[in-house]
Amino acid sequence: MTEEQENKKQVIPSIDELLSSSEPLQSLDIDAGDGKGFTITYRAMSWLDKSACVAKATEFYLNDDGKPQTMFHVEVYFREALKKLLVTFPYPISDKILNGLKPLIGEQLQTIIPAALGESPTNLAGESEKPSTTRKRKTRSRSDTL
């Protein structure tokens, strides 16, 4: 083996170095207002967990002209991501609880959610129209940017 081949030899990482489950848990203090608060614990999201959240938040349909369209529901992505991320939360991690959180709490939780697409900031709401509540209002879709 030449010196050049020796230098190019790769060191294979251990399986623990590759798994998001081996990353340490993180915590975040949540300010609930009026001098109240609580601490949450969360884990890193694996790339397939993130992919599953994006898939649940993406709706495919045909428009009136029969052309395929996509609609990304930011609120669905945030809710599904929190279900995957949160390890300790003082309340049940249910759709009803997550949907009903006050903006003060939701904005703090949003800081732990990875961006759904690309390397954009985690605040996807700034890049899209008002999040859908009826699953019919249009948010930013791939076809809109082409």
C-alpha positions as CSV (number, residue, x, y, z in Angstrom):
1,M,0.0,0.0,0.0
2,T,1.4,3.4,-1.0
3,E,1.6,6.3,1.4
4,E,-1.2,8.1,-0.6
5,Q,-3.5,5.1,-0.2
6,E,-2.6,4.9,3.5
7,N,-3.6,8.6,4.0
8,K,-7.0,8.0,2.2
9,K,-7.9,5.1,4.4
10,Q,-11.2,5.9,6.2
11,V,-11.9,5.3,9.8
12,I,-15.3,3.7,10.2
13,P,-17.4,5.3,13.0
14,S,-19.1,3.1,15.6
15,I,-22.8,2.5,15.2
16,D,-23.4,4.7,18.3
17,E,-21.8,7.6,16.5
18,L,-24.3,7.2,13.6
19,L,-27.5,7.0,15.6
20,S,-29.5,10.0,16.7
21,S,-30.6,8.0,19.8
22,S,-27.0,8.1,21.1
23,E,-27.1,11.9,21.2
24,P,-27.6,13.3,24.8
25,L,-31.1,14.5,25.7
26,Q,-31.4,18.3,25.8
27,S,-33.6,20.4,28.0
28,L,-35.4,23.7,27.6
29,D,-37.0,25.9,30.2
30,I,-40.4,27.1,29.1
31,D,-41.8,30.4,30.4
32,A,-45.5,30.0,30.8
33,G,-46.0,33.6,31.9
34,D,-47.1,35.1,35.3
35,G,-43.9,33.7,36.9
36,K,-44.8,30.1,36.0
37,G,-42.9,27.7,33.9
38,F,-41.6,24.2,33.4
39,T,-38.7,22.3,31.9
40,I,-39.0,19.9,28.9
41,T,-36.6,17.3,27.8
42,Y,-36.2,16.4,24.1
43,R,-34.1,14.2,21.9
44,A,-32.6,14.7,18.5
45,M,-34.8,13.7,15.5
46,S,-33.5,11.1,13.2
47,W,-33.7,11.8,9.4
48,L,-36.4,9.2,8.9
49,D,-38.5,10.7,11.8
50,K,-38.2,14.1,10.1
51,S,-39.1,12.5,6.8
52,A,-42.2,10.9,8.3
53,C,-43.3,14.3,9.8
54,V,-42.8,16.0,6.4
55,A,-44.8,13.2,4.7
56,K,-47.7,13.6,7.2
57,A,-47.7,17.4,6.6
58,T,-47.7,17.2,2.8
59,E,-50.9,16.9,0.9
60,F,-51.1,16.0,-2.8
61,Y,-54.1,16.9,-4.9
62,L,-55.3,17.8,-8.4
63,N,-56.2,21.4,-9.0
64,D,-59.2,22.5,-11.0
65,D,-57.2,22.1,-14.2
66,G,-56.2,18.5,-13.3
67,K,-52.6,19.5,-12.6
68,P,-51.0,17.9,-9.5
69,Q,-50.4,20.3,-6.6
70,T,-48.8,20.0,-3.2
71,M,-49.7,21.7,0.0
72,F,-47.5,21.8,3.0
73,H,-49.3,22.2,6.3
74,V,-46.8,23.8,8.7
75,E,-49.0,23.2,11.8
76,V,-49.1,19.5,11.0
77,Y,-45.3,19.3,10.7
78,F,-44.8,21.2,14.0
79,R,-47.3,19.0,15.8
80,E,-45.8,15.7,14.5
81,A,-42.3,16.9,15.1
82,L,-43.1,17.7,18.7
83,K,-44.6,14.2,19.2
84,K,-41.2,12.7,18.0
85,L,-39.0,15.2,19.9
86,L,-40.5,15.5,23.3
87,V,-39.3,13.1,26.0
88,T,-40.6,14.8,29.1
89,F,-43.5,17.3,29.0
90,P,-45.7,18.0,32.0
91,Y,-48.9,17.2,30.1
92,P,-50.0,14.5,27.7
93,I,-48.4,15.0,24.2
94,S,-51.7,14.8,22.3
95,D,-53.0,16.6,19.2
96,K,-55.6,18.3,21.5
97,I,-53.0,19.6,23.9
98,L,-50.5,20.6,21.2
99,N,-53.2,22.3,19.1
100,G,-54.4,24.3,22.1
101,L,-51.1,25.7,23.4
102,K,-50.9,29.4,23.8
103,P,-48.6,31.2,21.3
104,L,-46.2,32.0,24.1
105,I,-45.6,28.3,24.7
106,G,-45.7,27.3,21.0
107,E,-43.2,29.8,20.0
108,Q,-40.7,28.5,22.6
109,L,-41.3,24.9,21.6
110,Q,-40.9,25.8,17.9
111,T,-37.2,26.6,18.6
112,I,-36.4,22.9,19.0
113,I,-38.1,21.8,15.8
114,P,-35.7,21.3,12.9
115,A,-36.5,23.0,9.6
116,A,-38.7,20.7,7.4
117,L,-37.0,21.5,4.1
118,G,-33.4,22.3,3.4
119,E,-31.2,24.5,5.6
120,S,-33.9,27.1,6.1
121,P,-34.5,28.6,9.6
122,T,-36.8,26.6,11.8
123,N,-39.5,29.3,11.6
124,L,-41.3,28.0,8.5
125,A,-44.3,30.1,9.2
126,G,-42.4,33.1,8.0
127,E,-42.0,31.5,4.6
128,S,-45.6,30.5,4.1
129,E,-49.1,31.9,4.2
130,K,-51.3,31.5,7.2
131,P,-51.2,27.8,8.3
132,S,-54.2,25.8,7.2
133,T,-56.8,24.9,9.7
134,T,-59.3,23.5,7.2
135,R,-56.6,21.7,5.1
136,K,-57.9,23.7,2.1
137,R,-56.1,27.0,2.4
138,K,-53.0,27.0,0.3
139,T,-49.6,27.3,1.8
140,R,-46.3,27.6,0.0
141,S,-45.9,24.6,-2.3
142,R,-43.1,23.4,-4.5
143,S,-45.2,24.1,-7.6
144,D,-45.6,27.8,-6.5
145,T,-41.8,28.2,-6.6
146,L,-41.2,26.7,-10.0
